[in-house]
Amino acid sequence: DAPSTEPDTGDLGPAIVRRKRFALTPMDEEEAIEQMILLSHEDFFVFMNSATGLVNVLYRRRDGALGLIEPDID
């Protein structure tokens, strides 16, 4: 085998190719669902839960229902 002319960066797997920043507006879960639909976010919606003050992720499950990821900070 001939040595590679490519630099060895190691196999780190998938790389982040884009970063996006946006302001989080506190809202309740119902408003988050409305915003997810209004903005046509089909897979997920990140929001600050006004009841807890924590960032939550609303997501569409494979069965079509919605799920909610809530952080458990120790």
C-alpha positions as CSV (number, residue, x, y, z in Angstrom):
1,D,0.0,0.0,0.0
2,A,1.2,3.5,-0.8
3,P,1.0,6.0,2.0
4,S,-2.0,8.4,1.9
5,T,-1.5,12.0,1.0
6,E,-4.5,12.9,3.0
7,P,-3.8,14.4,6.5
8,D,-4.7,12.0,9.3
9,T,-7.5,13.6,11.2
10,G,-8.7,10.4,12.9
11,D,-12.1,8.8,12.5
12,L,-14.3,11.1,14.5
13,G,-17.5,10.2,12.7
14,P,-20.1,12.8,11.6
15,A,-19.0,16.4,12.0
16,I,-21.1,19.4,12.8
17,V,-21.5,21.3,9.6
18,R,-23.8,24.1,10.7
19,R,-24.6,26.0,13.9
20,K,-27.7,28.0,14.5
21,R,-28.4,30.4,17.3
22,F,-31.9,31.7,18.2
23,A,-33.6,33.4,21.1
24,L,-35.8,31.2,23.3
25,T,-39.1,32.7,24.3
26,P,-40.7,31.2,27.4
27,M,-43.9,29.4,26.6
28,D,-46.1,26.6,27.9
29,E,-46.3,23.2,26.3
30,E,-49.6,24.0,24.4
31,E,-48.0,27.1,22.9
32,A,-45.0,25.1,21.9
33,I,-47.2,22.6,20.0
34,E,-48.9,25.6,18.3
35,Q,-45.6,27.1,17.3
36,M,-44.2,23.8,16.1
37,I,-47.2,23.5,13.7
38,L,-47.2,27.2,12.7
39,L,-43.5,27.1,11.8
40,S,-43.9,23.8,10.0
41,H,-41.2,22.1,12.2
42,E,-42.1,18.5,11.4
43,D,-39.5,16.7,13.5
44,F,-38.8,18.8,16.6
45,F,-39.1,22.2,18.4
46,V,-36.9,23.6,21.1
47,F,-38.4,26.0,23.6
48,M,-38.1,27.3,27.1
49,N,-40.8,25.9,29.3
50,S,-42.4,28.8,31.2
51,A,-43.5,26.5,34.0
52,T,-40.0,25.1,34.8
53,G,-37.7,27.7,33.2
54,L,-35.8,24.8,31.5
55,V,-35.2,24.1,27.8
56,N,-37.4,21.4,26.5
57,V,-37.5,19.6,23.1
58,L,-40.9,18.7,21.6
59,Y,-40.5,16.0,19.0
60,R,-42.6,14.0,16.6
61,R,-42.5,10.2,17.4
62,R,-42.4,7.5,14.8
63,D,-46.0,6.7,15.5
64,G,-47.0,10.3,14.7
65,A,-47.7,11.3,18.4
66,L,-45.6,14.0,20.1
67,G,-43.0,13.4,22.8
68,L,-41.3,15.9,25.2
69,I,-37.7,15.8,26.4
70,E,-37.3,17.4,29.7
71,P,-33.8,17.8,31.3
72,D,-33.1,16.3,34.7
73,I,-30.3,18.5,36.0
74,D,-28.5,17.2,39.0
